[in-house]
Amino acid sequence: PTGILSLTCRASGSDSSVTTPITCTTRGADLTEEKQLVLCPPNCTLWRVSVFGSQVYAAVSSVCGAAVHQGVIRSAGGPVKVHKLQGRHNYLGSYSHGVQSQALSRWTSSFTVAQSVHTAHVLLSHSRMPMSCSLIPDCQMEIALLLDSSNNIGQRRFNLQKNFISKLAVMLRIGPNGPHLGVVQASDTPRTEFLLTNYTQPKDVVFAIKGIAYLGGNTNTGKAIMHTVESFFQTGVRRGHPRVIVVFIDGWPSDDLEDAAVLARESGINVFLVPVAKPALEELGMVRDKDYMKKAVCKDNGYFTYAIPSWFGTTKHVKPLAQKLCSVDQLLCSKTCYNSVNLGFLIDGSSSVGEGNFRLILDFITSVARSFDISDIGSRVGAVQFTYDQRMEFNMYDYPVKEDALGALQGIPYMSGGTATGDAVAYATQNLFLARKAGPGRNFLIVVTDGQSYDDVRGPALAAQKEGITIYSVGVAWAPMDDLQTMASEPKDSHTFFTREFTGLQQFQQPLVRGICRDFTEAN
């Protein structure tokens, strides 16, 4: 019989029962709740994370770095209770538990960290299942599970298939702020069992899956994919979230998949194939199209196929499949932030930076650009360097090939001179973006500077934002907080980054990319 699957994530003394996995570089400003339970990964002390304050930390600080500094966790990581507070003046620096925190004159918001006793477990049929609620973070997408309900699979294996997708739903952490999931059956005629918004909690999804009845009939997978594209994704889809069809096939399909797969690709939907018990050599003569797997998937690069040898003993495949599905940057068929934005880098080349530190800036912006799918039909990158003057290093159209664009960023020669950031923002607005018209949440200007601007930054920044450009301010060393936050888009805290040392820039790569994706998703 099919087991009852239940999920429990508990935190003693926490206001929330959900633990949010974060990275070593996640800042207090990146958290959305006033009180939140987070899970820090191990070895954050090996990162050059920035921490500002003692006991009460500026929101620009690394949460996990602050937790180590406070003694809440050690190098092994662990759960941390975070309480967001108002800003203050005079954050004091100190050395504690191997972490040197820095002083800061003021910041607009703060947070504290505290210990939390955290347990997470998943039960299947009254026995423990080797999974954790927090294994699969940041998996916000719309998923249609397309089940094989043909005569070929039979009732027994159909029940095993349902049991497998129940475990998958739990591992993916289905929820209002996580992935949404629905189910379609492939048979003679496709049938939608439930839509993305029908169930938003893992236990409800599991019970809905348990109630799905076996249909029998032919394996008309192509017909079912077509139905899913044309009908299923027309209701309750969140804007800007990747859409994925996970297709389970027991044996081989009865119809052609190619036309349906082309429609899915043209609709921005990723088709992900999970063949189970592929046809043996002596059965290949009965397969209508031997290349059906290559034709069905979003892209034939090996990523969009996950083969399972049998329906028996499938538990070990749940986590690897969930991890593949949640590698959002690989979902090439969706129009997401990774393949739909224009990134403009505005780079301080003033004398105070110096040649060596300038190379560290280039390393940082190159790592940011590397996260995106740069191409002639995808994301674009341009760069301007500034002192008192501005120099167009290359525009959005110069390098449509990703490796060429990354090489161009690394090859920018250092200028040296004064600092006129306001004029540089105005120049970038006119020369990087206005010729590259785009929809909302598509144009991003990342300003990296180490000092006080000699001119006004407020007017040019407001003008840029009126043109639909989202500005992220990244300050180093003596860059004044007033300038950084004046330039940054709203909310200021999540669009402003600061570190005392140029070597600390790399910690902002992941939060910056996630911020861009958040802005893109909210606008689309």
C-alpha positions as CSV (number, residue, x, y, z in Angstrom):
1,P,0.0,0.0,0.0
2,T,1.0,3.6,-0.6
3,G,2.4,5.1,2.6
4,I,1.2,8.4,4.2
5,L,3.9,11.0,3.9
6,S,4.1,13.9,6.4
7,L,6.5,16.7,6.8
8,T,7.5,18.4,10.1
9,C,9.9,21.2,10.5
10,R,10.0,22.6,14.0
11,A,12.1,25.2,15.8
12,S,12.0,25.6,19.5
13,G,11.1,29.1,20.6
14,S,10.8,30.3,17.0
15,D,8.0,32.5,15.7
16,S,8.1,30.6,12.4
17,S,8.1,26.8,11.9
18,V,9.9,27.1,8.6
19,T,13.7,27.2,8.5
20,T,15.2,29.2,5.6
21,P,18.6,28.0,4.3
22,I,20.9,30.9,3.6
23,T,24.5,31.3,2.4
24,C,27.5,32.7,4.2
25,T,27.1,36.0,2.4
26,T,23.4,36.5,3.0
27,R,23.0,39.9,4.8
28,G,20.4,41.0,7.3
29,A,19.0,43.3,4.7
30,D,18.3,40.3,2.5
31,L,15.9,38.7,4.9
32,T,12.2,39.6,4.5
33,E,10.7,38.7,7.9
34,E,11.0,40.7,11.2
35,K,11.8,37.5,13.0
36,Q,13.1,34.6,11.0
37,L,14.8,31.2,11.6
38,V,17.6,30.6,9.2
39,L,20.1,27.8,8.6
40,C,23.7,28.8,8.1
41,P,26.0,26.4,6.1
42,P,29.3,25.2,7.5
43,N,32.7,26.9,7.1
44,C,31.5,30.5,6.8
45,T,34.7,31.5,8.7
46,L,36.6,30.6,5.5
47,W,34.7,33.4,3.6
48,R,35.8,37.0,3.8
49,V,32.4,38.0,5.1
50,S,31.8,41.6,6.4
51,V,30.4,42.1,9.9
52,F,29.6,45.5,11.3
53,G,28.8,45.9,15.0
54,S,28.8,43.9,18.2
55,Q,25.7,42.2,19.7
56,V,23.6,44.5,17.5
57,Y,24.7,44.3,13.8
58,A,24.2,46.6,10.9
59,A,21.9,45.1,8.3
60,V,24.7,45.2,5.7
61,S,26.5,42.5,7.8
62,S,26.6,38.8,6.9
63,V,24.0,37.0,9.1
64,C,26.1,33.9,9.5
65,G,29.3,35.9,10.1
66,A,27.5,37.8,12.9
67,A,26.2,34.5,14.3
68,V,29.8,33.2,14.5
69,H,31.0,36.5,16.0
70,Q,28.3,36.3,18.6
71,G,29.0,32.7,19.4
72,V,25.6,31.5,18.3
73,I,27.1,29.0,15.9
74,R,30.5,27.6,15.2
75,S,32.3,26.7,12.0
76,A,29.9,23.7,11.5
77,G,27.0,26.2,10.9
78,G,23.5,25.6,12.2
79,P,20.2,27.3,12.9
80,V,20.1,31.0,13.9
81,K,17.2,33.1,15.1
82,V,17.4,36.6,13.5
83,H,15.4,39.6,14.8
84,K,15.4,42.7,12.6
85,L,15.6,46.1,14.3
86,Q,15.7,49.8,13.5
87,G,18.9,51.5,12.4
88,R,21.3,53.1,14.8
89,H,24.4,55.2,15.2
90,N,27.9,54.0,16.2
91,Y,28.1,50.2,15.6
92,L,31.1,49.1,17.6
93,G,33.8,46.8,16.2
94,S,35.3,43.9,18.2
95,Y,37.1,40.6,17.9
96,S,35.2,37.6,19.0
97,H,35.2,33.8,18.2
98,G,37.7,34.3,15.5
99,V,35.8,37.0,13.6
100,Q,36.8,40.7,13.5
101,S,33.7,42.9,13.3
102,Q,34.1,46.5,12.1
103,A,32.9,49.8,13.3
104,L,30.3,51.7,11.3
105,S,29.1,55.2,12.0
106,R,25.4,54.5,11.1
107,W,23.1,52.3,9.1
108,T,19.3,52.4,8.4
109,S,18.5,49.0,9.9
110,S,20.0,46.4,12.3
111,F,19.5,42.8,13.5
112,T,20.4,40.6,16.4
113,V,21.1,36.8,16.4
114,A,20.3,34.2,18.9
115,Q,20.6,30.4,19.4
116,S,17.8,28.1,18.3
117,V,17.3,24.4,18.9
118,H,16.2,23.1,15.5
119,T,14.9,19.7,14.4
120,A,13.7,18.7,11.0
121,H,12.4,15.3,10.0
122,V,10.4,13.6,7.3
123,L,8.3,10.5,8.1
124,L,7.2,7.9,5.6
125,S,4.8,5.2,6.8
126,H,5.9,5.7,10.5
127,S,9.6,5.3,9.6
128,R,12.3,7.9,9.2
129,M,13.2,8.9,5.6
130,P,16.8,10.2,5.0
131,M,15.7,13.7,3.9
132,S,15.9,17.2,5.5
133,C,13.4,20.0,5.1
134,S,16.3,22.3,4.2
135,L,18.2,20.3,1.6
136,I,16.7,22.2,-1.4
137,P,16.8,26.0,-1.0
138,D,15.5,28.8,-3.2
139,C,13.4,26.6,-5.6
140,Q,10.8,29.0,-6.8
141,M,9.2,27.6,-9.9
142,E,6.0,26.3,-11.4
143,I,6.1,22.5,-11.8
144,A,3.7,20.2,-13.7
145,L,4.3,16.5,-13.0
146,L,3.2,14.5,-16.0
147,L,2.5,10.9,-14.8
148,D,2.5,7.8,-17.0
149,S,-0.9,6.2,-16.5
150,S,-0.8,3.8,-19.4
151,N,-1.5,0.0,-19.6
152,N,2.3,-0.4,-19.8
153,I,3.0,0.8,-16.3
154,G,0.2,-1.2,-14.6
155,Q,-1.5,-0.5,-11.2
156,R,1.3,-1.6,-9.0
157,R,4.0,0.5,-10.6
158,F,1.6,3.4,-10.9
159,N,1.3,3.3,-7.1
160,L,5.1,3.3,-6.8
161,Q,5.2,6.3,-9.2
162,K,2.7,8.2,-6.9
163,N,4.8,7.3,-3.9
164,F,7.9,8.7,-5.6
165,I,6.4,12.0,-6.6
166,S,5.0,12.4,-3.1
167,K,8.6,12.2,-1.7
168,L,9.7,14.6,-4.5
169,A,7.0,17.1,-3.5
170,V,8.2,17.0,0.1
171,M,11.8,17.3,-0.8
172,L,11.0,20.3,-3.0
173,R,9.3,22.0,0.0
174,I,6.1,23.0,-1.8
175,G,4.7,26.2,-0.4
176,P,3.4,29.7,-1.0
177,N,7.0,31.1,-1.2
178,G,8.5,28.0,-2.7
179,P,7.6,25.9,-5.8
180,H,4.0,25.3,-6.8
181,L,3.1,21.9,-8.2
182,G,0.3,20.3,-10.1
183,V,-0.3,16.9,-11.7
184,V,-1.4,15.8,-15.2
185,Q,-1.9,12.2,-16.3
186,A,-0.9,10.9,-19.7
187,S,-3.1,8.2,-21.1
188,D,-5.3,8.0,-24.2
189,T,-6.6,11.4,-23.3
190,P,-4.6,13.7,-20.9
191,R,-6.3,14.6,-17.6
192,T,-5.4,17.4,-15.2
193,E,-5.6,16.1,-11.6
194,F,-4.9,19.4,-9.9
195,L,-3.5,22.8,-10.7
196,L,-0.6,24.8,-9.3
197,T,-2.7,26.8,-6.9
198,N,-5.0,24.0,-5.6
199,Y,-2.6,22.9,-2.9
200,T,0.1,25.0,-1.4
201,Q,1.3,22.8,1.5
202,P,3.3,19.5,1.2
203,K,0.8,17.4,3.2
204,D,-2.1,18.6,1.1
205,V,-0.2,17.8,-2.1
206,V,0.7,14.4,-0.8
207,F,-2.9,13.5,0.1
208,A,-4.1,14.8,-3.4
209,I,-1.5,12.6,-5.1
210,K,-2.7,9.6,-3.0
211,G,-6.2,10.1,-4.3
212,I,-5.2,10.0,-8.0
213,A,-6.8,7.1,-9.8
214,Y,-5.0,4.9,-12.4
215,L,-6.4,5.4,-15.9
216,G,-4.8,2.8,-18.2
217,G,-4.7,3.2,-22.0
218,N,-1.9,4.3,-24.4
219,T,1.1,6.3,-23.4
220,N,0.2,9.5,-25.4
221,T,2.9,11.6,-23.8
222,G,3.2,14.1,-26.7
223,K,-0.6,14.8,-26.4
224,A,-0.2,15.2,-22.7
225,I,2.7,17.7,-23.1
226,M,0.6,19.7,-25.6
227,H,-2.3,19.8,-23.1
228,T,0.0,20.9,-20.3
229,V,1.4,23.8,-22.4
230,E,-1.9,24.9,-23.8
231,S,-4.2,24.4,-20.7
232,F,-2.4,23.6,-17.5
233,F,-0.1,26.7,-17.4
234,Q,-2.9,29.1,-18.2
235,T,-4.2,29.2,-14.6
236,G,-2.5,30.4,-11.4
237,V,1.0,30.9,-12.8
238,R,3.2,33.4,-11.0
239,R,4.8,35.9,-13.3
240,G,8.5,35.6,-13.8
241,H,8.8,32.1,-12.3
242,P,10.4,29.3,-14.4
243,R,7.9,26.8,-15.7
244,V,8.8,23.1,-15.8
245,I,7.1,19.9,-17.1
246,V,8.6,16.8,-15.5
247,V,7.6,13.9,-17.7
248,F,7.6,10.4,-16.3
249,I,7.7,7.6,-19.0
250,D,7.6,4.0,-18.1
251,G,9.1,2.3,-21.2
252,W,8.4,4.5,-24.2
253,P,5.7,6.8,-25.5
254,S,2.9,5.7,-27.9
255,D,2.9,9.0,-29.9
256,D,5.4,11.6,-31.2
257,L,6.9,14.1,-28.8
258,E,8.6,16.5,-31.2
259,D,5.8,18.9,-32.0
260,A,4.7,19.1,-28.4
261,A,8.3,19.8,-27.3
262,V,8.8,22.5,-29.9
263,L,5.6,24.2,-28.6
264,A,6.9,24.0,-25.0
265,R,10.2,25.5,-25.9
266,E,8.5,28.3,-27.9
267,S,6.3,29.0,-24.8
268,G,9.3,29.3,-22.5
269,I,8.5,26.0,-20.7
270,N,11.3,23.6,-19.7
271,V,10.5,19.9,-20.5
272,F,12.4,17.6,-18.2
273,L,12.3,13.8,-19.0
274,V,12.4,11.0,-16.4
275,P,12.5,7.7,-18.3
276,V,12.0,4.7,-16.0
277,A,12.9,1.1,-17.2
278,K,14.0,2.2,-20.7
279,P,13.3,-0.3,-23.5
280,A,15.7,-3.2,-23.8
281,L,17.6,-3.8,-27.0
282,E,15.0,-6.5,-28.1
283,E,12.2,-4.0,-27.5
284,L,13.7,-1.1,-29.6
285,G,11.9,-2.3,-32.7
286,M,8.5,-1.4,-31.0
287,V,9.6,2.2,-30.2
288,R,8.0,4.6,-32.6
289,D,10.8,7.2,-32.4
290,K,14.1,6.0,-31.0
291,D,15.3,9.6,-30.6
292,Y,12.2,10.7,-28.6
293,M,14.3,11.6,-25.5
294,K,16.5,14.0,-27.5
295,K,13.5,15.6,-29.2
296,A,11.4,16.0,-26.0
297,V,13.7,17.9,-23.7
298,C,14.3,21.6,-23.5
299,K,17.9,21.2,-24.7
300,D,19.8,18.0,-25.5
301,N,22.8,18.6,-23.2
302,G,22.2,15.8,-20.7
303,Y,20.9,18.1,-18.0
304,F,17.2,17.7,-18.8
305,T,17.1,13.9,-18.6
306,Y,17.2,11.9,-15.4
307,A,17.0,8.1,-16.0
308,I,15.8,5.7,-13.3
309,P,16.4,2.0,-13.9
310,S,13.3,0.7,-12.1
311,W,10.3,1.8,-10.0
312,F,11.6,-0.3,-7.1
313,G,14.1,1.4,-4.7
314,T,13.6,4.9,-6.1
315,T,14.0,6.8,-2.8
316,K,17.7,7.4,-3.5
317,H,16.8,9.2,-6.7
318,V,14.5,11.8,-5.0
319,K,17.2,14.2,-3.8
320,P,19.3,14.2,-7.0
321,L,16.2,14.8,-9.1
322,A,15.0,17.6,-6.8
323,Q,18.5,19.2,-6.9
324,K,18.5,19.1,-10.7
325,L,15.1,20.7,-10.9
326,C,16.1,23.5,-8.5
327,S,19.2,24.5,-10.4
328,V,17.3,27.4,-11.8
329,D,20.3,28.9,-13.7
330,Q,20.2,25.7,-15.9
331,L,16.6,26.1,-17.0
332,L,17.4,27.6,-20.4
333,C,14.0,27.5,-21.9
334,S,12.4,29.9,-19.4
335,K,12.6,33.6,-19.7
336,T,14.1,34.3,-16.3
337,C,16.4,36.9,-14.9
338,Y,19.3,34.8,-16.0
339,N,18.6,35.2,-19.7
340,S,16.5,38.4,-19.9
341,V,18.3,41.3,-18.2
342,N,20.7,44.0,-19.3
343,L,23.6,44.5,-16.9
344,G,25.5,47.8,-16.9
345,F,28.7,48.0,-14.7
346,L,29.8,51.5,-13.7
347,I,33.4,51.1,-12.4
348,D,35.3,53.6,-10.3
349,G,38.7,54.0,-11.9
350,S,39.9,56.9,-9.6
351,S,43.4,57.2,-8.2
352,S,42.4,56.1,-4.7
353,V,41.5,52.6,-6.1
354,G,44.9,51.6,-7.4
355,E,45.9,49.1,-10.0
356,G,45.7,46.0,-7.7
357,N,42.4,46.8,-6.2
358,F,41.0,47.7,-9.7
359,R,41.8,44.1,-10.7
360,L,39.8,42.9,-7.7
361,I,36.8,45.0,-8.8
362,L,37.1,43.4,-12.3
363,D,37.2,39.9,-10.7
364,F,34.0,40.8,-8.8
365,I,31.9,42.1,-11.7
366,T,33.1,39.3,-13.9
367,S,31.8,36.8,-11.3
368,V,28.5,38.6,-11.3
369,A,28.2,38.5,-15.1
370,R,29.2,34.9,-15.2
371,S,26.0,34.0,-13.4
372,F,23.9,35.1,-16.4
373,D,23.2,33.5,-19.7
374,I,24.8,36.1,-22.0
375,S,23.9,35.8,-25.7
376,D,22.5,37.7,-28.6
377,I,19.0,36.6,-27.6
378,G,19.6,36.4,-23.8
379,S,21.1,38.8,-21.2
380,R,23.5,41.5,-22.3
381,V,26.5,43.2,-20.5
382,G,28.1,46.6,-20.9
383,A,30.7,48.6,-18.9
384,V,31.6,52.2,-18.3
385,Q,34.7,53.3,-16.3
386,F,34.7,56.7,-14.7
387,T,37.0,59.2,-13.0
388,Y,36.2,62.9,-13.7
389,D,35.5,61.7,-17.2
390,Q,33.7,58.6,-18.5
391,R,34.9,56.0,-20.8
392,M,32.7,53.5,-22.6
393,E,34.6,50.2,-22.3
394,F,32.0,48.3,-24.3
395,N,28.2,48.6,-24.9
396,M,25.4,46.0,-24.7
397,Y,25.8,45.0,-28.3
398,D,29.6,44.6,-28.5
399,Y,29.9,41.1,-27.0
400,P,26.9,38.8,-27.6
401,V,29.0,35.7,-26.8
402,K,29.4,35.1,-23.0
403,E,33.1,34.2,-22.9
404,D,33.9,37.2,-25.0
405,A,32.0,39.5,-22.7
406,L,33.7,38.0,-19.6
407,G,37.1,38.4,-21.3
408,A,36.3,42.0,-22.1
409,L,35.4,42.8,-18.5
410,Q,38.7,41.2,-17.3
411,G,40.7,43.2,-20.0
412,I,39.5,46.7,-19.0
413,P,42.6,49.0,-18.5
414,Y,42.8,51.1,-15.3
415,M,42.3,54.9,-15.9
416,S,43.2,56.8,-12.6
417,G,41.9,60.2,-11.8
418,G,39.2,61.9,-9.7
419,T,35.7,60.8,-8.8
420,A,32.6,62.2,-10.5
421,T,30.0,59.5,-9.8
422,G,26.9,61.6,-10.6
423,D,28.1,62.5,-14.1
424,A,29.0,58.8,-14.7
425,V,25.5,57.6,-13.7
426,A,24.0,60.2,-16.2
427,Y,26.5,59.0,-18.9
428,A,25.6,55.3,-18.4
429,T,21.9,56.1,-18.5
430,Q,22.2,57.8,-21.8
431,N,24.8,55.6,-23.5
432,L,24.4,52.1,-22.0
433,F,20.7,51.8,-21.6
434,L,18.6,54.2,-23.7
435,A,19.5,52.5,-26.9
436,R,18.6,49.2,-25.2
437,K,14.9,49.6,-24.5
438,A,13.5,46.8,-22.3
439,G,10.5,46.0,-20.2
440,P,10.2,46.5,-16.4
441,G,12.8,44.9,-14.2
442,R,15.2,44.3,-17.2
443,N,17.8,47.1,-16.9
444,F,20.3,47.0,-14.0
445,L,23.2,49.4,-13.2
446,I,25.8,48.2,-10.7
447,V,27.9,51.1,-9.4
448,V,31.2,50.1,-7.8
449,T,33.0,53.0,-6.0
450,D,35.5,53.5,-3.2
451,G,35.1,57.2,-2.3
452,Q,33.2,60.4,-2.1
453,S,31.8,61.8,-5.3
454,Y,32.8,65.4,-6.2
455,D,29.4,66.0,-7.8
456,D,25.7,65.4,-7.0
457,V,24.5,61.8,-7.3
458,R,20.8,62.2,-6.4
459,G,19.6,63.9,-9.6
460,P,21.3,61.5,-12.0
461,A,20.2,58.5,-10.0
462,L,16.6,59.6,-9.9
463,A,16.7,60.2,-13.6
464,A,18.1,56.8,-14.3
465,Q,15.4,55.1,-12.1
466,K,12.7,57.1,-14.0
467,E,14.0,55.5,-17.2
468,G,13.3,52.1,-15.6
469,I,16.9,51.4,-14.5
470,T,17.4,49.6,-11.2
471,I,20.6,50.7,-9.4
472,Y,22.7,48.7,-7.0
473,S,25.4,50.6,-5.1
474,V,28.5,48.7,-4.1
475,G,30.8,50.7,-1.8
476,V,34.3,49.9,-0.7
477,A,36.7,51.6,1.8
478,W,35.8,55.3,2.1
479,A,32.6,55.3,0.0
480,P,30.1,57.3,2.1
481,M,26.9,55.7,3.1
482,D,24.9,58.7,2.1
483,D,26.0,58.5,-1.5
484,L,25.5,54.8,-1.8
485,Q,22.0,54.9,-0.4
486,T,21.1,58.0,-2.4
487,M,22.0,56.2,-5.6
488,A,20.4,52.9,-4.8
489,S,16.9,51.9,-5.8
490,E,14.2,51.1,-3.2
491,P,14.3,49.4,-0.8
492,K,17.6,51.1,-0.1
493,D,18.9,48.4,2.3
494,S,18.6,45.5,-0.2
495,H,20.2,47.5,-3.1
496,T,23.2,48.8,-1.1
497,F,26.4,46.8,-0.3
498,F,29.4,47.9,1.6
499,T,32.8,46.4,2.6
500,R,35.9,48.0,4.1
501,E,38.3,45.9,2.0
502,F,38.4,45.3,-1.8
503,T,39.0,41.6,-1.0
504,G,35.5,41.5,0.6
505,L,33.7,42.3,-2.7
506,Q,33.3,38.6,-3.7
507,Q,31.0,38.0,-0.8
508,F,28.4,40.1,-2.6
509,Q,28.3,38.1,-5.8
510,Q,25.5,35.7,-4.7
511,P,23.3,38.3,-2.9
512,L,23.6,40.7,-5.8
513,V,22.6,38.1,-8.4
514,R,19.7,37.0,-6.2
515,G,18.6,40.6,-5.7
516,I,18.6,41.2,-9.5
517,C,16.5,38.0,-9.9
518,R,14.1,39.1,-7.2
519,D,13.6,42.5,-8.8
520,F,13.1,40.8,-12.2
521,T,10.5,38.4,-10.8
522,E,8.6,41.1,-8.9
523,A,8.4,43.2,-12.0
524,N,7.4,40.4,-14.4
